[in-house]
Amino acid sequence: MIIDRTNNKQITITVSSSIDSFGLQRLIDYIKYLEATTKSKAKQKDIDELADEMNADWWAKNKKKFLK
């Protein structure tokens, strides 16, 4: 594995092609999450409340598919 910092504030990571693509994709998704939330001022409590609200809305729209 090679990790290189470039002058334009980027990091290049080179890994072997034998790396599991599923695990690598999970790592990339996590890095995207870190990039997206770096400047966020949201508190975990607010995020949890939003997630609960979204889950409740989803369940209300989809419960007929699961309950018969």
C-alpha positions as CSV (number, residue, x, y, z in Angstrom):
1,M,0.0,0.0,0.0
2,I,1.2,3.5,-0.9
3,I,-0.2,6.6,0.7
4,D,0.9,9.9,-0.9
5,R,-0.1,13.5,0.0
6,T,-0.2,15.8,-3.0
7,N,0.4,19.6,-2.9
8,N,-3.3,20.3,-3.8
9,K,-4.5,19.0,-0.4
10,Q,-5.4,15.5,-1.6
11,I,-4.3,12.0,-0.6
12,T,-3.7,9.2,-3.1
13,I,-3.9,5.7,-1.8
14,T,-2.7,2.8,-4.0
15,V,-3.6,-0.7,-3.0
16,S,-3.1,-4.1,-4.4
17,S,-5.7,-5.4,-6.8
18,S,-6.1,-8.5,-4.6
19,I,-7.9,-6.3,-2.0
20,D,-11.5,-7.4,-1.5
21,S,-13.7,-5.0,-3.5
22,F,-16.6,-5.1,-1.0
23,G,-14.4,-4.1,1.9
24,L,-12.7,-1.4,-0.2
25,Q,-16.1,0.0,-1.2
26,R,-17.1,0.2,2.5
27,L,-13.9,2.1,3.2
28,I,-14.6,4.5,0.3
29,D,-18.2,5.1,1.5
30,Y,-16.9,5.9,5.0
31,I,-14.3,8.4,3.5
32,K,-17.1,10.0,1.5
33,Y,-19.1,10.3,4.7
34,L,-16.2,12.0,6.5
35,E,-15.8,14.4,3.6
36,A,-19.5,15.3,3.6
37,T,-19.7,15.8,7.4
38,T,-16.4,17.5,8.1
39,K,-17.9,21.0,8.5
40,S,-21.3,19.9,9.8
41,K,-22.5,21.5,13.0
42,A,-25.2,19.0,13.6
43,K,-25.3,17.3,16.9
44,Q,-25.7,13.5,17.2
45,K,-29.1,14.0,18.9
46,D,-30.4,16.0,15.9
47,I,-29.2,13.3,13.5
48,D,-30.8,10.5,15.6
49,E,-34.1,12.4,15.6
50,L,-34.0,12.9,11.9
51,A,-33.2,9.2,11.3
52,D,-36.1,8.2,13.6
53,E,-38.5,10.5,11.7
54,M,-37.3,9.1,8.3
55,N,-37.7,5.5,9.5
56,A,-41.2,6.2,10.8
57,D,-42.2,7.8,7.5
58,W,-40.7,4.9,5.5
59,W,-42.5,2.3,7.7
60,A,-45.8,4.1,7.4
61,K,-45.5,4.0,3.6
62,N,-44.3,0.4,3.3
63,K,-45.7,-1.6,6.2
64,K,-48.5,-3.0,4.0
65,K,-45.8,-4.8,2.0
66,F,-44.6,-6.6,5.1
67,L,-47.7,-7.2,7.1
68,K,-50.5,-9.3,5.7
